[in-house]
Amino acid sequence: MYVNKFVELLNKELKEGLGCTEIASIGLACAKASELIDGEVEKLDLVIDIGLFKNAHGVTIPNTDKYGIKLAASLGAILKNSQKELTLFQDIDRKIINKAENLIIKEKVNVDVKYINKFYIDVKVYGKDEWAEVLVIDSYQNIVKIIKDDKVIFYKQEKAKEEIIDITKVTINEIIEEIEKIPIEELDFIREAIEMNLSLAEKGINKKLDRGVAFGLNSLMEKGVIKDDLINKVCLYTTAASDARMAGLGSSTMTLMGSGNKGIQAIVPVAMTGKFKNVEEEKIIRGVAISCLITIYIRQWVSIVSPLCGTSLAAIGASAGITYILGGPIKNIEGSIKNMCGGVTGIICDEVKEGCSLKIRTNTENALMSAYLSMEDIVSITKDNIIEDRVEDIIKSLSLTSLLRARKN
């Protein structure tokens, strides 16, 4: 019943990206607007939501050793390469950085941060005698309006119904059953996602990138402070991928729902556990597909502006995927979700930053422990606060956290 829908949804939500998605989305909006300007860009005005500001202002821009929303905006406007989508910063060189910084020095880049309570970018790019505006709302690449010199050349009020693949009415059991029905050749793109994010992890292990969390974990293993076992090894690889991404390393990440760290959190722990346990490749691929779909399911319930850490939500999907590849039936898969919801739902997103790998390490360990405890039939029960009998009801309860952000202090 849902096979084709699930394959289509996974294909739609797993996309290649470079660096932090929030900073890339700002650059992309500016690139799109700038492409409508024939000459040199002379000025940029941006309006963004405070949540986007929180998640974008402190991360390194790929192929630079610099950070900042103004710099990302001016780089995008100069690059004019929106066809690259979220990998647009691949084309940065020293000359482009100098031009972008020159705009900032001349105070030609303005950023207005507002409390809009949804994903929001409104950018105006000015040339000598012309200007263009691009409006992005709700998600990283969802352009809803383009204006050139007071003329609206593109407009859509909302996403068309056929664009939205809603899976909030399905059950976790249906997700598992349908994933097992999909011919494995139709999931080749999942194999590509695994290879991309594990390759990124390899680059982050032996170098002190970003805050160097993975480098430190590796050093602690070598010194015997922590064991070189499954849990620590999986934590190491997942953390290393995040370190490499957030440090602006010029290597791609397979993002999930537009987020690189969600893609890393949903994919790497499942894949590495499978490799460590010598699980057959087909089972690993299906386990990763389950992890990603459950993450999407949760995110469709829990708003993008929820204060909850997005990687902690992806780790819930990862725990389910790990339980699946360990051979757990639906009872244990749902048990791992209950354990995760009982343990990590209090982790908030203080901002997307280079230290996100610390949370990813914690989330990964929790995902593994929740899976293994569930395999021992140790599961959070209904009297444990948010826990309910049906996992679907627990996830609905998580959606209430989105309301917390709507209260302005």
N, C-alpha and C positions, 0 to 999 in steps of 0.2 A: 504493500500500500504506500509506504513512504520511501521506498528505495530510491527512486529517481529524484525525489525532493531532497533527500539527504545528500546525495552525490552532488547535486546542483548547489546546495547550500554550502557544503564544504569547499567546493571549487570557488565559490564566490567569496568566502570569508578567509581563505588561505591565500595570501598575496605576498610577493616579495617586497621587502622594504629595506631601507638603509638608515641606520641610526634610530634615534627616538622619533616615534611617529608624530607626536604633537609638533615638534619643531619642523619636521618635514612637511606637515600639512600647512603650516604657515608659509613656508617657502613655496609650496606648490600653488597656493592661492595667489601669491604675489607674482609668480611666474606666469600664471594664466592671465592675470590682468595686464601684465607688462607686455605680453605678446600682442596686445591690441594697440600698443603705442609704437609708432613707426621709428621715432628717433630715440635719443638717450633718455633714460629715466631721470627726472629731476627732483621728484619728491614722492614720498609714500606716507599715507595716513592709514592706520589700522585701528579697528575697534575689536577687542576680543573679550571673551568671558573670563572672569577671575579664575575659574577652574582650569581653563586652558593655560592661563598665565602661570598658575601654580605648577603645572606639569611640563612647561616648556622653558622656563627662564633659566634653569640651572644645569641643562644638559649640554654636553659637547656636540658641536655640529660636525658631522662626518667630513673627513679629509681636511680638517682644520684642528688646531689645538685650542679653539676658542668656543665661547658660548654666548647666548644672548638672543632675545627675540628680535631686536632691531637688526642684528647681523643676519639672522636667518631670513628675515623679510627682504633685506636689501640684496642678499645673495640670490634669492629666488627671482627677484625683479630683474637682476642683471643676467641671470642664466637663460631666462625665457625658454625653458625646456619642459613644459608641463607634460609632454608626451612620455617623459620618464616617470611620471607619477611620483610615488614615494621614494624612488631611488634618484631623484633629481640631483642630489648633492654629489653624485659620482663625478660630475663634470667640473668640480671646483679645482681651480689652480691658483697660484700665488697672485697672478694678475687680477683675477676676479675678486679675490679677497681684498686686495688693495682698493679696487673700485668701490666695493661694498662699504668698506670702512671709511672711505672718503665721503660717501653720502652721510654717514653717521656723524663724522667730524663736523660737517657743514650744517648739522642739525636739520637734515632733510628727511629724517625718518621719525615719525611720531606714532606712539602706541598709547591708546586709551583703553584702560582696563575697566570693565563694567561688570556688575552683578546681573547676569542675564539668565543664569541657572540652566543653561544647556550649552552644548558645543556650538561655538559661534566665532566666525571670522568674517569681518567686513573690511576689505582692503580697497583703497583708492590709490591708483598709480597715476602720476602726472608727468606728461612730457612738456615740450615747449608750449604748444598751443592745443593740447588735447589731453584727455584723461579717460581712464577706464576703471570700472568698479566690479569686484567679484564678491558675492556673498555665499558663505559656506555655513550650513547649519546641520546639527544633529549627528553628523559623522564626518570623518576625516576628509573625504573627497566628494561630499554631497553638495555640489554647487547648485544653488537654487535660483540665482539671478546673476546676469552679466549685463552691465550698462556701458555703453561707449558714447561719450559726449552727450549725455542726457537722453540717449535712445536705448531703450531696453531691447537687447538683441537675443536674450535668452531668459526664460522664466518658467519655473514650475512651483506650484503651491506646496506640494508635498510629494513624497515618493508614491509612485503609482502602485496600486495594490498588487499588480503582477510582479513588481520588483521586490516586494516583501515576502520572504518565505518564513512564515510564522510557525514555529514548532512548540509553542507554549502549551498546546492542548495534548501533546503526546506524553507518554509516560517513559520513565527511564527503561523499563522493561522493553517497551516497543523500540527504543533506540538500539538496545543490544540486539534484539531479534532481527531488526532490519539490516543492521550493519553486517551481521553474519550471512545475510542473503546476497549481498552485493558481490558480483563476480570480481575477483581480486584484481584483474587487469583494469577495472574501472577505478581502482584506487591507486594507480601508479603515481598520481600527483602527491599522495601521502608519502610514498617512498622518497620522492624528491624533497618534500618538506623535512623529513627526518635527516636526510643526507646534508641538507643545507645548514640546519641548526646544529648538528653534531660537528660539522666542519668548523663552524663558528666557535664552538666550545673548544675544539683542539687548539685554536689560535689564542684562546684566553687562559690556558692552563699554565704555560711556562713563562709568560711575560707578566710583569706587574702592570696590568692595565687598569684604568679607572681607579677605584679605591684599593685594588689588589686583593680582594677577598678570596678569589680562587687561588691566586698565587700563595696567599697565606695558608689556605687549607692544604694545598699541596706540600708546602714546607712543613706543616704540622704532621702530615702523614709520614714524610721522610724522616722526621725526628722521632716518630713513634708516640707523639702526644695523643693523636687520634688514630684509630685503626684504619688500615687500608682494606675496608670491607665494602659490601654492597651499598649500604646506606650512605657512607661518607663518599664513596666513589661517585654515586649518582648525584649527590649534592655538589660535589666538585665540578662535574661536567655542566650541570645546569647553571651553577653560579658563574662558571667561566664564560658561558655563552652570553650571559647578561653583562658581565664585565666588558667583554669585547664590544658588544653592541652599544652600551652606554658611554664607552670611551671614545666613540666616534670612529672606530676602526672601519676602514673602507671595505667591509665585507657585508654581503646581504644577509638578512634574517628572513625566515618565513614568518610573517605576521599572522595573527589570528584576530579577526574583527578589527583590523587596522592597528593592532598593538603588537610590537615586537616581543615585549616581555611576556605577554600572554601566550604568544606562539611558542616561545622558549619554555615557559612553565608547563604548557599543555603537552608538548611534544617530547622534550629531552628526557624527563624522568621516566616516562613510559618506555621509550626506545632504549635507554641505557639499562634499565632494569631487565628488559628482555634480552639484551645482548649479554649482560652479566650472568643471566640464568640459562643462556643458550636456548632461548625460545625460538621456534621457527619464525622466519621472516613474515610469513602471511599473518600469523597470530599477532606479531608486533604491529604490523600495519593496521590491522583491525582494532587493536587496543588503542593506538594513537587516534584513529578515526573516532572511536567512542569517547576518548578524552576531549577531543576538539568539539564534538557535537554536544556533549554535556556542558562544556564551557559556554558554547553558543546559547544553549537552552537557558542556562543561568543568567547570562547577560541579557537575554531577551526579557527576562523578568526584572532584573536589577538594572536600573538606569545607568547610563554612562556617566552621569553626574553624581552617582552614589558616593558617599565618603569611604566606602569599603575599598581596600586594596584590591586592584584588579587581578594581580597575580595570585592572591589568596583564593579568589573565585576559580581561576584556571587550575589551581592545585586541587580543587575538589574534583574537577574532571580528570586530572592526572591520577588521583587516587583510585577512581573508578576504573580507569584504563589499566593501571597496574594490577588491580585485583583481577581484572579480566584475563590478563596474560599469565597470571599465576594460576589460572584455572578455576577461579571462584565463580560459583553460580550467581544468579541474580540476587539471592538473599545476601550474599557477602559483598557484592558490588554496591548494593543499597546500604549495607552496613558501613562500608568505607566512607560513603557520602555522609552518613549520620555522624560518624566519628569526626570527619573534617568540619562539618557544620557546628559540632559541639566544641571544637577546639580552636578554630582560626577566624571565626566570624567577627571577632573584635578588632582585627588588624585594620587600621585605617590607612588611607593614602594621605600622607602629609605633603608629598609632592613627588613627581617623577624626577629622579635625580640619579647621580652616579652611584649612590649608596643603595640603590634598589636591590642589588645582588644580596645584601644582608637579609632582606625579607624573603627573597627567592630561596636562599639556603634554608631558612626556617620553614617556609612553605613546603619545600621538597622533602625535608625530613618528616614533617607532619603527614604529607601524602603517603610516604612509604610506611610509616608506623600505623597510620589509619588503615591502610590496606592489609598489612600483616596482622594487626590486631583483629580485624574483621574475619580474616581467614581462621583465626582461633576462636571465632564466635564471641569476641569481646566487642560490644557495640553500645554506643550511647543510647539511653532509653528516654521515654517520653517525659519523665519528670525533670530531665536535664534542660530546663529553660526552653530554648528554641526548638528542641527536638520534638517531632511528631511522628505518628505511626507511618504516614506516607511521606516519602522523601520529596515528592512533588509539593506537598504542603509546606515543608521546611523551606524550600526554595522560594515559594510565594511569600513566606514570612520575611525572607531576606530582602525582598523588593521594598518592604516598608522602610528600609534604611535610606532609600532615595529621598524620602520626605524630610529627613533630618537636615539635608543640605539646603532645603528650600527656606529654612528659617534664617533670616539675616540678623546678625547681632546688632 
